[in-house]
Amino acid sequence: MQAGTVVLILHTHLPYVLHHGTWPHGSDWLCEAVAECYIPLLEVLERLAAEGYHAPITLDISPVLCEQLEHPDFPSLFEQYCTSHIELARQDERYFQRTEPNPHYQMLARMWQQWYARRLEQFTTTYNRSIVGALRRLQQEGIIEVMACAATHGYLPLLGSDESIALQVLVAQESYQRHFGRLPRGMWLPECGYRPSYPWRTYLPVEHFSIPHERLGIEQILARAGIEYFVTDEPLIRRAEPLAVLGQDGMLLPPIPTAAHPFARTPLELYRVASRWETAHESVAVLVRDQRIAMQVWSAELGYPGDPNYLDFHKKHFASALRYWRVTDNKADMRYKLLYVPEWAHQRAQLHAFHFTQLIERSLAEYRRATGRSGVVCLPFDTELFGHWWFEGPLFLYHLLRGLALSPIARPATASGALDAYLPREIVRLPEGSWGRGNHHDVWIEPSVHWMWEAIYRAEYRWMRLVERCRQQRRTPTLERILAQALRELLLLQASDWEFLVTTHTAKEYAQMRFFFHHSDFERLCTIAERYSPKRGLSKADRGFLEDTERRNAIFPDLRLDHWIRASTLVGTHAMVAV
């Protein structure tokens, strides 16, 4: 008898980089992710299905990433990327013929030529130049479940207004329905960032948002939008407070621990989340990352990707930036890295997948023996880990999912499948936090990015005043275009990626530049809207600027001012600033 369920969740997101540079920062990020992560993942899932293994997984893909993958400019861009990398590998082979007596160098260069040629062929032929289309088909076949994610991956707990959070949710739902033909059941909260309802104020002394005012809990906004579940991290559930039990008849019962509802505060159980008893009717289910098991993959010190036989991520050939060396020792100087041997790496991936399967099985079996209850192991990871940071990651996933499909102990399921099977009824109050450093907001609001949040808050307030002004005048098609593009720029400004890239020093200058550009475009569009008159129309300069920004940041083609109005309606009387 199976002891429990395992839910593998892959969080798939990249910021909007199309039309904003290529290398080292820009659209090459998108092409890298497709070549190294998304196509290999599709290949793994289809291989398992063809071999008769049923191991469904859950995958969320951010709307802003969907928009880029489905943009008409992307397919040719990716094909050029693959073609250029095939040529780079050929140049490396010729270079190695002249300079390296070891023929293994040339073999690896030919490996890269074949690897990129295969990615190109799969993209154009197997997947008909549409990664999103392939995901849609896999969902229809029951191989995966696709979750939604906030529209531009905004860090929801720190946004200045409930309307902004609701807008991120509603735009995400609409984008999801357009790409996948249905509404999502679950939503990935960017960075697993969550905040309950309480009298909130900014961490910064910014006018208009510095006075404590009642805010909706994020779960309330999700519930009102029809979202059924999200994902959180283990330390947050460990500090959760029991609130109520949801009875079979929908009535709320006191949170008295029983054998059926022990309120164990463990990642192996499913819960419902509410901010307090009075709002428990707007609770949403939550799955909890099992941090101990997940760290076996994530940990820089102990995780599998640090194995000496795997392809080293950091050392790259000076001319092509292709990788030819193995980890060897993750603390060794680059000059001591040894050549990569694919066969050795493949053997290690299979062994590590077997070990990881055993960890999951042991955890579920021990929980069953200790409690008599079936547990749920939830394992969320960034999709980009598998293939980009860890080249052999997709092969690891293949052997892991194959092992789970055959496991007599752990039953693989989608997030919705687990919720339907376990029907969580314990309602808890989840503390504020994320899956980032310190399980709080530290990464996204440290002093180096305070200026960004000040700009975001002032932009939110300016937008709210502009909406009130425009409601009182005739909304011509031209005014609608101006407002829609301003709203796009506001959404792009809110992306959590800019703060993350600055605080982690990953691409600090690029993130600062992008933030400045979106802020500048937003401010100018607001100014154009404020002075717009149907009689005078737009000046040549303003019209040119509008058309340019529409081409450059062409996401969410159906976005309108009405989306903000719908968001305001969703949050009801909790608009927090008088405008």
NUDREN-305668 format. One record per residue (C-alpha): y, z, x. Coordinates in steps of 0.02 Angstrom, whole numbers, plus 50000, padded with zeros to 5 digits. Layout:
% NUDREN-305668
v:w:u
Y:Z:X $
...
% end
This chain:
% NUDREN-305668
v:w:u
50000:50000:50000 $
50170:49952:50069 $
50274:50104:50115 $
50442:50026:50084 $
50562:49881:50097 $
50663:49804:50238 $
50825:49712:50202 $
50891:49604:50344 $
51074:49556:50319 $
51167:49432:50430 $
51357:49439:50422 $
51426:49265:50455 $
51611:49247:50491 $
51738:49163:50601 $
51927:49164:50580 $
52020:49007:50532 $
52024:48905:50693 $
52017:48726:50629 $
52175:48632:50681 $
52224:48780:50793 $
52170:48734:50969 $
52001:48686:51042 $
51953:48765:51208 $
51946:48903:51265 $
52002:48968:51095 $
52002:48870:50934 $
51883:48749:50850 $
51759:48760:50994 $
51717:48934:50925 $
51665:48851:50763 $
51564:48716:50849 $
51479:48844:50962 $
51428:48949:50812 $
51356:48799:50719 $
51259:48736:50871 $
51200:48904:50938 $
51181:49009:50780 $
51188:48924:50612 $
51077:48772:50644 $
50947:48876:50740 $
50945:49001:50596 $
50918:48863:50468 $
50779:48795:50577 $
50694:48965:50583 $
50703:48991:50395 $
50636:48818:50356 $
50497:48835:50484 $
50439:48998:50407 $
50441:48923:50233 $
50344:48770:50292 $
50213:48884:50371 $
50195:48981:50209 $
50278:49145:50262 $
50385:49230:50130 $
50514:49342:50214 $
50678:49326:50119 $
50839:49383:50202 $
51017:49409:50145 $
51161:49318:50226 $
51344:49332:50189 $
51465:49196:50239 $
51651:49224:50232 $
51751:49105:50119 $
51867:49060:50262 $
51716:49004:50363 $
51647:48905:50215 $
51813:48815:50200 $
51807:48762:50382 $
51625:48706:50379 $
51658:48601:50223 $
51824:48530:50282 $
51815:48339:50300 $
51879:48352:50480 $
51736:48462:50539 $
51582:48347:50544 $
51656:48222:50666 $
51727:48365:50770 $
51554:48442:50787 $
51473:48277:50828 $
51600:48248:50966 $
51566:48424:51029 $
51379:48392:51044 $
51405:48221:51123 $
51524:48291:51254 $
51404:48433:51297 $
51261:48310:51319 $
51370:48216:51443 $
51418:48379:51531 $
51233:48420:51553 $
51204:48245:51625 $
51344:48271:51749 $
51268:48438:51798 $
51100:48353:51827 $
51181:48226:51944 $
51274:48366:52032 $
51115:48466:52057 $
51025:48312:52125 $
51157:48304:52261 $
51178:48489:52299 $
51024:48590:52249 $
50853:48567:52331 $
50771:48671:52193 $
50717:48548:52055 $
50723:48689:51927 $
50911:48664:51915 $
50885:48484:51859 $
50752:48536:51734 $
50874:48658:51653 $
51010:48525:51646 $
50888:48411:51555 $
50845:48556:51439 $
51027:48565:51387 $
51035:48378:51359 $
50886:48387:51242 $
50950:48545:51159 $
51119:48470:51111 $
51039:48305:51061 $
50926:48400:50941 $
51072:48497:50867 $
51165:48334:50839 $
51015:48253:50756 $
50983:48404:50644 $
51164:48414:50590 $
51182:48230:50546 $
51008:48196:50476 $
50917:48355:50426 $
51068:48444:50352 $
51171:48292:50302 $
51324:48360:50397 $
51337:48513:50282 $
51284:48686:50339 $
51344:48761:50174 $
51242:48633:50077 $
51086:48687:50174 $
51121:48870:50135 $
51146:48828:49951 $
50976:48741:49946 $
50889:48887:50033 $
50963:49007:49906 $
50905:48898:49763 $
50730:48900:49838 $
50729:49091:49849 $
50719:49094:50039 $
50887:49182:50060 $
51018:49271:49958 $
51198:49230:50001 $
51324:49370:49980 $
51511:49346:49967 $
51641:49417:50086 $
51827:49451:50070 $
51925:49287:50068 $
51998:49290:50244 $
51906:49444:50307 $
52054:49557:50277 $
52029:49739:50327 $
52033:49805:50150 $
52060:49993:50176 $
52226:49965:50264 $
52302:49830:50153 $
52461:49891:50072 $
52424:49854:49889 $
52277:49854:49771 $
52332:49681:49718 $
52302:49617:49896 $
52125:49688:49895 $
52091:49615:49723 $
52158:49447:49780 $
52039:49446:49930 $
51895:49483:49809 $
51942:49360:49671 $
51978:49215:49789 $
51811:49251:49874 $
51719:49244:49709 $
51799:49079:49660 $
51763:49002:49831 $
51583:49063:49821 $
51558:48986:49649 $
51631:48821:49709 $
51514:48814:49859 $
51355:48893:49788 $
51364:48856:49602 $
51351:49036:49544 $
51438:49204:49558 $
51387:49324:49698 $
51303:49490:49661 $
51355:49574:49823 $
51504:49573:49938 $
51516:49612:50123 $
51667:49722:50153 $
51744:49660:50317 $
51695:49777:50459 $
51608:49881:50322 $
51782:49953:50293 $
51790:50066:50140 $
51919:50182:50062 $
51897:50291:49906 $
52034:50325:49779 $
52164:50453:49830 $
52354:50467:49850 $
52367:50343:49993 $
52507:50305:50113 $
52519:50197:50268 $
52478:50266:50439 $
52646:50194:50493 $
52823:50237:50439 $
52850:50073:50347 $
52969:50068:50199 $
52898:50038:50025 $
52723:50098:50071 $
52755:50266:50158 $
52763:50375:50002 $
52591:50438:49944 $
52539:50348:49785 $
52375:50338:49691 $
52264:50194:49743 $
52105:50127:49667 $
51945:50153:49766 $
51881:49990:49838 $
51723:50012:49735 $
51828:50013:49575 $
51903:49844:49618 $
51730:49775:49658 $
51659:49844:49495 $
51801:49769:49391 $
51769:49601:49474 $
51583:49611:49432 $
51520:49643:49609 $
51360:49748:49608 $
51339:49808:49787 $
51408:49817:49964 $
51349:49882:50135 $
51402:50037:50231 $
51355:50125:50393 $
51240:50275:50413 $
51369:50404:50474 $
51469:50378:50314 $
51321:50412:50200 $
51277:50566:50304 $
51448:50636:50257 $
51444:50582:50075 $
51463:50707:49933 $
51348:50708:49780 $
51446:50665:49622 $
51328:50629:49478 $
51165:50553:49421 $
51172:50398:49311 $
51051:50431:49167 $
50939:50300:49088 $
51058:50294:48940 $
51209:50268:49052 $
51268:50448:49031 $
51324:50546:49184 $
51224:50700:49231 $
51271:50839:49354 $
51221:50807:49535 $
51080:50936:49537 $
50950:50890:49671 $
50777:50856:49601 $
50619:50772:49663 $
50676:50613:49577 $
50855:50625:49640 $
50857:50728:49801 $
51029:50669:49862 $
50951:50661:50035 $
51098:50568:50115 $
50982:50460:50219 $
50997:50275:50260 $
50822:50253:50188 $
50885:50276:50009 $
50999:50172:49899 $
51149:50250:49813 $
51293:50213:49698 $
51471:50248:49757 $
51617:50316:49657 $
51777:50405:49707 $
51761:50549:49583 $
51675:50599:49421 $
51814:50526:49314 $
51789:50351:49389 $
51598:50357:49404 $
51582:50227:49266 $
51653:50105:49396 $
51522:50143:49528 $
51444:50009:49638 $
51278:50014:49731 $
51276:50027:49920 $
51147:49986:50054 $
51157:50087:50214 $
51133:50023:50391 $
50994:50115:50482 $
51089:50147:50642 $
50943:50211:50745 $
50837:50056:50719 $
50983:49934:50725 $
51039:50000:50894 $
50879:49932:50970 $
50960:49762:50949 $
51145:49809:50963 $
51145:49929:51111 $
51219:49856:51269 $
51114:49977:51373 $
50947:49986:51281 $
50950:49834:51167 $
50832:49688:51185 $
50967:49560:51235 $
50987:49649:51402 $
50810:49604:51457 $
50811:49527:51632 $
50722:49368:51573 $
50846:49316:51439 $
50982:49187:51469 $
51137:49270:51541 $
51290:49251:51429 $
51425:49277:51560 $
51379:49170:51710 $
51422:48987:51679 $
51425:48831:51784 $
51599:48802:51855 $
51611:48621:51792 $
51520:48618:51625 $
51523:48801:51570 $
51337:48781:51531 $
51222:48926:51574 $
51080:48912:51700 $
51043:49092:51748 $
50951:49239:51673 $
51015:49417:51650 $
50916:49475:51802 $
51006:49643:51798 $
51145:49674:51673 $
51240:49774:51803 $
51217:49651:51946 $
51355:49547:52022 $
51357:49366:51960 $
51306:49298:52130 $
51138:49386:52117 $
51086:49308:51951 $
50921:49212:51959 $
50879:49047:51875 $
50827:49050:51693 $
50643:49023:51651 $
50628:48977:51465 $
50442:49019:51453 $
50469:49197:51514 $
50612:49223:51391 $
50509:49157:51245 $
50368:49278:51286 $
50491:49424:51289 $
50566:49372:51121 $
50394:49376:51040 $
50354:49545:51118 $
50521:49619:51065 $
50499:49557:50887 $
50328:49642:50881 $
50404:49804:50946 $
50546:49795:50820 $
50424:49765:50677 $
50329:49920:50731 $
50489:50024:50732 $
50526:49972:50552 $
50347:50004:50495 $
50341:50174:50580 $
50505:50229:50502 $
50450:50180:50326 $
50276:50257:50346 $
50347:50421:50411 $
50471:50430:50268 $
50333:50397:50142 $
50223:50535:50218 $
50367:50660:50224 $
50440:50629:50051 $
50315:50532:49948 $
50453:50405:49916 $
50468:50222:49963 $
50612:50195:50083 $
50728:50048:50113 $
50774:49999:50292 $
50937:49901:50291 $
50978:49808:50451 $
51145:49715:50453 $
51196:49614:50605 $
51327:49485:50649 $
51245:49314:50636 $
51332:49261:50797 $
51227:49387:50893 $
51074:49278:50866 $
51097:49123:50971 $
51273:49141:51040 $
51275:49311:51125 $
51085:49318:51131 $
51019:49141:51158 $
50840:49187:51113 $
50895:49281:50958 $
50839:49146:50833 $
50665:49146:50913 $
50663:49336:50897 $
50708:49318:50713 $
50566:49195:50686 $
50435:49313:50757 $
50514:49464:50669 $
50514:49382:50497 $
50339:49313:50525 $
50279:49487:50568 $
50364:49565:50418 $
50289:49434:50302 $
50116:49489:50362 $
50154:49675:50368 $
50048:49790:50258 $
50184:49923:50269 $
50358:49843:50259 $
50401:49721:50121 $
50547:49604:50166 $
50669:49578:50023 $
50845:49521:49988 $
50979:49649:49950 $
50975:49607:49765 $
50785:49614:49767 $
50790:49790:49839 $
50919:49846:49711 $
50817:49776:49567 $
50661:49863:49631 $
50737:50034:49665 $
50878:50045:49535 $
50985:50177:49624 $
51054:50311:49508 $
51122:50443:49628 $
51312:50428:49633 $
51399:50491:49789 $
51576:50500:49853 $
51581:50400:50013 $
51709:50450:50146 $
51835:50327:50212 $
51778:50228:50363 $
51695:50074:50440 $
51555:50025:50559 $
51680:50013:50702 $
51719:50134:50842 $
51719:50313:50779 $
51665:50249:50607 $
51848:50244:50557 $
51994:50122:50569 $
52030:50147:50754 $
51993:49970:50814 $
52107:49892:50683 $
52257:50008:50690 $
52274:50071:50867 $
52452:50073:50937 $
52440:49899:51015 $
52432:49820:50841 $
52553:49931:50745 $
52679:49790:50747 $
52554:49678:50658 $
52530:49801:50516 $
52717:49826:50499 $
52734:49637:50479 $
52590:49630:50354 $
52664:49769:50246 $
52836:49690:50244 $
52758:49521:50201 $
52660:49600:50057 $
52818:49679:49990 $
52919:49519:50008 $
52784:49424:49915 $
52783:49550:49772 $
52971:49533:49752 $
52957:49343:49759 $
52825:49344:49622 $
52937:49445:49507 $
53081:49326:49539 $
52976:49169:49510 $
52902:49237:49349 $
53076:49226:49274 $
53103:49042:49313 $
53016:48879:49268 $
52867:48850:49380 $
52876:48666:49424 $
52734:48580:49520 $
52838:48586:49679 $
52871:48772:49662 $
52686:48801:49629 $
52645:48710:49792 $
52769:48816:49891 $
52703:48979:49817 $
52522:48928:49842 $
52550:48890:50026 $
52646:49051:50051 $
52498:49144:49975 $
52379:49053:50093 $
52483:49108:50241 $
52484:49287:50178 $
52294:49286:50162 $
52275:49213:50337 $
52397:49343:50404 $
52287:49481:50332 $
52130:49427:50429 $
52058:49575:50524 $
52015:49460:50670 $
52191:49462:50742 $
52191:49652:50767 $
52012:49650:50830 $
52045:49515:50960 $
52198:49608:51023 $
52122:49783:51034 $
51960:49721:51115 $
52055:49604:51234 $
51937:49464:51182 $
52071:49333:51153 $
52229:49437:51146 $
52359:49302:51176 $
52278:49181:51055 $
52270:49312:50917 $
52451:49362:50943 $
52505:49180:50938 $
52407:49144:50779 $
52475:49299:50693 $
52652:49251:50739 $
52629:49074:50675 $
52559:49127:50506 $
52695:49258:50487 $
52831:49134:50531 $
52761:49004:50410 $
52748:49134:50272 $
52928:49191:50296 $
52997:49014:50295 $
52897:48967:50139 $
52963:49121:50050 $
53140:49072:50097 $
53110:48895:50033 $
53042:48965:49868 $
53189:49083:49849 $
53319:48946:49866 $
53220:48812:49774 $
53304:48731:49624 $
53219:48598:49515 $
53385:48507:49505 $
53414:48497:49692 $
53230:48482:49741 $
53175:48504:49921 $
53270:48447:50073 $
53183:48322:50187 $
53155:48458:50317 $
53081:48581:50191 $
52968:48450:50115 $
52905:48398:50286 $
52872:48579:50332 $
52777:48610:50170 $
52668:48456:50195 $
52634:48503:50376 $
52577:48680:50334 $
52470:48615:50190 $
52379:48499:50311 $
52364:48628:50449 $
52302:48772:50342 $
52210:48682:50203 $
52100:48821:50136 $
52063:48870:49956 $
52124:48708:49876 $
52130:48785:49702 $
52238:48934:49753 $
52386:48964:49637 $
52512:49099:49594 $
52398:49135:49446 $
52270:49208:49567 $
52394:49344:49612 $
52432:49373:49429 $
52246:49391:49394 $
52232:49514:49539 $
52376:49615:49467 $
52290:49617:49298 $
52127:49674:49376 $
52205:49827:49458 $
52303:49868:49300 $
52435:50003:49314 $
52399:50040:49496 $
52532:49923:49564 $
52606:50042:49689 $
52779:49981:49729 $
52922:49952:49609 $
52995:49781:49646 $
% end
